[in-house]
């Protein structure tokens, strides 16, 4: 259940970021309620995951890294933004770092 809560936090955070991009720097004001809602929901789910005992280092690491990777991929598909090999390598390094944090937490 804790990982599902974290997954919901990640999905809602990425949605908020995509809404932020769609708002064109908040010039399209109609996106503001969706942006605010998505970020509040994300922090709510993250809070619930932490309250159920997930380590903050693991939760934040997975949340942030997954958000980076999903945002880059979705921005490529939805907005035609670049996703270069170098960016892909960076995403892989971030994922490796999160894996190492998770393994370190599991061995404690």
N, C-alpha and C positions, 0 to 999 in steps of 0.2 A: 504493500500500500504506500509506503514511504517513497518508493521510486516512481510510482504513478503520480503522486503529488508533485514530485520534482519535475516529472515530464510535463505536467500541466503548467507548471511555472515557466518552463522553457518555452512551450508552445505559445503561451500568452505573451511572454516577453518578446518573442520574435514577431508575433502579430502586431504588438505595439510599435516595434521598430519599423515594420513594413508600412503601418498606417502613418508613421511619422514621415517616411519617405514619400508616401502618396500625397501627404499634405503640402508638399513643395515648400518646406521650411515654415510650416504653419500659415502659409498664405491662403490655403484652402481651409478655412475655419471649420467647415463641417466635419473634418476629421478629428478635431480636438476631443470631443467626448469619447470617441473610440480609442484614441491614444491613451487618455487618462485612465479609462476603464481597464484596458489591457495591462497597463503597468501596475495598477492597484491589484488586479486579480493575480498577476504574476507574483508580486511580493506576498500576497495572501497565501498562495500555494507554497511558496518557498518557506514562509513562516510555519505553515502546517507540517511540512517535511522536517524542519528543524525541531519542532515541538514533539514529533514522534521519534526523535532520537538520532536523526541523521547528523553526522559530524559536519560542522559548518564549513570546514576546509574542503571536504568532499562535495557537499551540496553546492557551495559557491563555485568551486572549480568546474564541476560538471555543468552547472547552469550557465556559467560564463562561456566556457569552451563550446558547448553545444549551440549556444546563441550565436557565437561568432561564425561557426561553420554553417548553420542553417541560414543565417542572415545572408552570408555571402552567396550561397547556392540559390536561395529564393530571389535575391536581388538580381542575379544573373538571368534567371528565368522570367521574372515579372517585369524587370526594368531594363534588361539588356546591359547591365553593368558588367565590367570586366571580371573575369575569374581566371587569372593566369596560373601557370604552373608554379610560379614562385608563391603565389597566394595559397595554392593547394598544398605546397610543402609546409607553409606556415601553419595551415589548419592541421596538417598531420602532426607537426611538432606540438601544437597546443593539445591535441588529443593524446599524444604520448605523455605529455606533462600531467594531464589529468589522470591518466592511467597510473602513473607513478605515485601520484598523491593518493589515489584509491588503494593501491597495493600497500603503500606505507601505512595508511590508516587501518587496513585489514590486519596487518602484522603486529599492530600495537596491542 
